[in-house]
Amino acid sequence: MIVFDLRCDGGHVFEAWFGAGADYDDQRERGLLECPICGDKRVGKAAMAPAVPAKGGSETLPPAQVKALIGRIAAAQRRALAGSDYVGDRFASEARAIHLGEAEARGIHGQATAGDAQALADEGVPVAALLLPIVPPSKEN
């Protein structure tokens, strides 16, 4: 995974995670990048400071601290998705059905391909990408 600071033409700076640098290039070329603040699709890389380790090597967090941080992230995800139904890889079809009034209006979350997400946006279906991976309820511990 790689993180880039991105900036829209409106001046908003935000972080985005990609599987590899080529994924950023691919998504930008296909018009899939969008400012989460204003929706501007004119997005490019912002200036970033390189991560330079301290002299003498890099420091690592103690395992207990890492575990506590992961727990806080998981708790934040649970709060953010509270009251939302996990629909897994059926996200695109469920979102479309809700938008068209063919399914009960409710909050949902799940997975969609970049192409499916773009198609939903093109159809006017209100969707937002989550920058953190979603842990399916069956995988939570």
N, C-alpha and C positions, 0 to 999 in steps of 0.2 A: 504494500500500500504506500501511496505517496500523497502528501498534502500540499496544495498550492494555495496561496493567497490570490484571490481573484478580485477584479475591480470592474464595475459596470461603467458605462458612459455617464451615469448620474453621480459617480464618485463614491458609491458604496463599496466597501472592501469587506470580503467575507472569505471563509475557508471552505475548501471542497476537497474531498478525499477521492482518489482514483486508484484503480488496481495497478496502473503503470502510467508513465508519462505519455505513452502513445494513446492511452484511453482519453486523456484530456484533449489531445489533438483531434481524435476521432469525434468526440462529442461536440467540440467546438465547430468542426467542419459541417456536422450534421444539424447544427442549430439547436442542440439539446441543452446548452447551458443557459441559465437564467438567473438574474439577481433575485435572491429570496426576499429582498426588501421592497424593490419597486417593480420587479418583473421584466426589467430591461434584458433583452437577449444579446445586446452588444457587450459581451463580457470578454475580458482578456486577463492575462496574468499580471498581478501587481508586483511591485518590487518586494523582494523578500531578503531578510538577513540570513546568511548561512548559519547552520547550527555548528558551532565550533566548540569541541569539548575542552574542558578546563585542562590546563597543563598538568601532565602527569597521568593522564587517562581520564576515562569517564566514570562518573559516579552512578551507582544504581541504588534504587530504593530498596529498603528491607522488604522481604516477602509479605510481612504483616501489613505494611503500608500499601503495597500494591493491591493486596486483597481488599483492604478497606476502600481504596479508590474505585476498584471494579464494583464493589458493592454499592457505592454511592451512584455510579453511573447506571447500574441496573435499577436502582430505586428511582432515579430521575426518569428513566425510560418508562417504568411502570406508571408513574404519576402522569407523564405526558400522554400515555395511551389509555389511561383509565376511561372507561365508558365507550371505548372503541372496540369493535369486533375484529378479531384477527381472521382474515379470509385467505391467507397464504397466497398461492400463485393464481388464485381466482380474482385478484385485486382489480385488474382492468375490466373484466366482465361485470363484476359487482358494482364498481364505480359507475360504469356506463348505465347499468340497469337502474341504479338509484337516480342518476341524472335524468333519465328518460321517464321516471315515475313508474317503472316496471317492478321496482322492489322498494321495500320499506326504507324511508329516509333515516339514516343513522350514520354515525362515524365508523369508518373502517380503516384498517391498515393491513399491509401485506407486501408482497413482492410483485414487481412488474419489470419487464424489460425496458430499456431506454426507448425502444421503438414504440412499445405500448403506451408509455408515459407521454411521449410526444403526440401520438394519435389522440389520446384523451385530451390533452391541452388544445390540440387543433380543433377538436369537436366542442370545445368550451366547457368541458368537464373540469370543475375545480379540483386540482390535485396539488400536492406539495411533496417534494422529495425529502426524506429524512436522511441526514448525513451519517447517522449512526446505524449500524446494522441492527435489524430487528431480530430478537431471539423468539422463535416460535414458542407458544405456551407449552408445547410438548417437550421442549428442550430446556426449560427453566429448571433450576435446582434450588 
